[in-house]
């Protein structure tokens, strides 16, 4: 082979390498400029519909405040109404992952639906951010590198109320919908209440989302406990509190619960809700600049007052934004993305929080009192409460 032919060959190979590099580079650029696909899997119908809407509002508010982008990428939404139905959860999650090819799953409200979502997220390695559902398993036995929560574990608000009630009462009856959220919020309550010297004398349940409360009110009246602790949320919570007052129990047997009982529901309860004491990681009347600006923007945008669900949605977008900023929007850089999310310090309207090693917020719990349409903060009932993360092997 002459030197001339050899030189031509080398030039040919070099040109091939260059065009391959150019192709790869332009591919990367296109991927970086593509919209970030966010799958919102939330309830928009049924007893938790208002909760799903508030989470969506909060999420979109943060994205709006960030110029419509997270990690430099414009956000495109893919929305599924999960109807708070665990039987449809796997199919709904797969629709978002396989059909819509979302980059991140944001959902949901109902603990049973969230557990099915988390299983699919684990199997497919899809990033999932839970903006409400408290299923202990998500940051317990089902914990995973790609699953994060911006809300609470069911254990947390129950534990906070158990600790408070043990200082005031001896014998309590509990009542809840019979599924993971209610059962685990009762477990957390019982753990702290009995540790503090109280006794749960009866645990009553009814199927989700039934609202036929009359037989339970009759039983509570005949058991005559010192206090009643319940988990209900959304439309069911408003009906329960009204029924409790109408049965004449409000003035004879004090009623308590995690703050889901009165968040976003006080208006529908009218006078029946007045004075109720609850524990939650958010309250009305916090004085931080962050909460003030969040509430102002929310009211301006949606012509509504925000609640805990809106805060959790807002913080889901903040957490995702913190992770994406560290990888310049490249969701393919998973180890760096997850590390940045894990290490984020979120400046939340509820107060700043960090995530535990199992990816659950370590946060303050407030004692609140219902006054008018507000859950007014009375005090911090437990500072920096961390979920025990039982069964998490990460
Ligand atoms: C849950 O299912 O985890 C849940 C639903 C509504 C409010 C709080 C928790």
Boltz pocket constraint, residues with backbone or C-beta under 6 A from the ligand:
constraints:
  - pocket:
      binder: B
      contacts: [[A, 48], [A, 109], [A, 110], [A, 111], [A, 112], [A, 132], [A, 133], [A, 134], [A, 135], [A, 181], [A, 233], [A, 260]]
      max_distance: 6.0
